[in-house]
């Protein structure tokens, strides 16, 4: 993600989430961010949906990005 290689990052993050058995909200947030940067609102909304109520990692900007993805 730091090198703006969002497609490659999604592949790595999906593998990492699989190893975590789908129980890592931090990885889900990074996936949502990657898909947002790839201009993929369907997947952006999909990943934000699971974590949008987790106030420990979600910021107000994330809620905006989630709403934006849903409206597309």
C-alpha positions as CSV (number, residue, x, y, z in Angstrom):
1,X,0.0,0.0,0.0
2,X,2.9,2.4,0.8
3,X,4.0,2.1,-2.8
4,X,0.5,2.6,-4.2
5,X,0.5,-1.0,-5.4
6,X,-3.1,-1.5,-4.3
7,X,-3.9,-4.5,-6.6
8,X,-0.9,-6.5,-5.2
9,X,-1.7,-5.4,-1.7
10,X,-5.3,-6.8,-2.0
11,X,-3.9,-10.2,-2.9
12,X,-1.5,-10.2,0.1
13,X,-4.2,-8.9,2.4
14,X,-6.8,-11.5,1.2
15,X,-4.2,-14.3,2.0
16,X,-3.5,-12.8,5.4
17,X,-7.2,-12.6,6.2
18,X,-7.6,-16.2,5.1
19,X,-4.8,-17.2,7.6
20,X,-6.7,-15.2,10.3
21,X,-9.9,-17.1,9.4
22,X,-11.6,-13.9,8.5
23,X,-11.4,-12.4,12.0
24,X,-9.1,-9.4,11.7
25,X,-10.8,-6.1,11.3
26,X,-7.6,-4.2,10.7
27,X,-7.0,-6.3,7.6
28,X,-10.6,-5.8,6.5
29,X,-10.1,-2.0,6.8
30,X,-6.9,-2.1,4.7
31,X,-8.8,-4.1,2.1
32,X,-11.6,-1.6,2.0
33,X,-9.0,1.2,1.6
34,X,-7.2,-0.7,-1.2
35,X,-10.5,-1.2,-3.1
36,X,-11.4,2.4,-2.6
37,X,-8.1,3.5,-4.2
38,X,-8.7,1.0,-7.0
39,X,-12.1,2.7,-7.6
40,X,-14.0,-0.5,-6.9
41,X,-17.0,0.7,-4.8
42,X,-18.7,-2.7,-4.7
43,X,-15.7,-4.3,-2.9
44,X,-15.1,-1.2,-0.9
45,X,-18.6,-1.4,0.5
46,X,-18.3,-5.1,1.1
47,X,-15.3,-4.8,3.3
48,X,-16.4,-1.7,5.2
49,X,-19.8,-3.3,5.9
50,X,-18.2,-5.9,8.2
51,X,-16.3,-3.3,10.3
52,X,-18.2,-0.1,10.1
53,X,-19.5,-0.4,13.7
54,X,-16.1,-1.1,15.1
55,X,-15.3,2.3,16.7
56,X,-11.8,1.2,17.7
57,X,-10.5,1.2,14.1
58,X,-13.2,3.2,12.1
59,X,-12.7,6.9,11.7
60,X,-15.3,9.4,10.5
61,X,-13.6,9.5,7.1
62,X,-14.1,5.7,6.8
63,X,-17.9,6.2,7.3
64,X,-17.8,8.8,4.6
65,X,-16.0,6.5,2.2
66,X,-18.4,3.7,3.0
67,X,-21.4,5.9,2.3
68,X,-19.8,7.1,-0.9
69,X,-19.2,3.5,-2.0
70,X,-22.9,2.6,-1.3
71,X,-24.1,5.5,-3.3
72,X,-22.1,4.5,-6.4
